[in-house]
Amino acid sequence: MEEETNGIDEERKQQHEEDASVTEILRDRFRLSTISIAEAEANQIGMEISKPIIACISDLAFKYTEQLAKDLELFAQHAGRKSVRMEDVILSAHRNERLAATLRSFRNDLKAKEPRSERKRKKSSTREDITTTNVVQVPDL
């Protein structure tokens, strides 16, 4: 029994280490992307940003993104869903009306590009058509 418990604990430990490794890779890639964007924006306006400031901005952006992901997951769970929808993302931006408006506009643009699935009208039953056309009037005697 104790051996089984040790095996389960080992699996959990290994899974936790793998999760931490994936998180670290994602953090590094996110950081590199953020640094690249910050440097490009600074160059575009002719400004220079020190490396420590760029690193700080990158860390803040990553922490904000982590919190946003947790919020989105909670919104979906609260709605009884397992997946996040656009409405959850818009809800997360409720404190920033400009961002929320931009997201709503983006959602509307996506909906406009989607092919519309038109419902087919139900044809009335041919049996009903036959019975109404085959009614014969019998004169009163």
Residue, then its C-alpha position, 0 to 999 in steps of 0.5 A: m500500500e505504501e509503495e502505491t502511495n509513493g508511486i502516486d506521489e512520484e507521478r504528481k511530483q513529475q507532473h508538477e515539474e513538467d508543468a513548471s518547465v512548460t510555464e517557464i518556457l512560456r514565460d521566456r517566450f512571452r518575455l522575449s515577445t514583450i521586449s521585442i514589441a517594447e523596443a520596436e515601439a520605442n524605436q518607432i517614436g525615437m525613444e530609448i528604454s533601459k533594459p531594466i525597465i523593459a524587463c519590468i514591463s515584460d514581467l508585469a505584462f506576464k503577471y497581468t496575462e496570468q491573472l486574466a487567464k485565471d479570471l477567464e477560466l472562472f467566468a466560464q466555470h461560473a457560466g457552467r462551461k468548460s471553455v472560454r467564450m468571447e463574452d468572457v473576454i469582453l466581461s474581463a475588460h469591463r473596467n476599461e470601456r475603450l478596450a471593451a468597445t474595441l473587443r465588441s467591435f472585433r466580435n461583431d467583425l468576426k460574426a459578420k465574416e462567419p457564414r450564416s447558417e440559414r435554417k431551412r423552413k419546415k415543409s408542411s407535410t404532404r399528407e396534410d396537403i393531400t387531406t385538405t385538397n381531397v376533401v369532398q363536399v357532400p350536399d345535404l339530402 
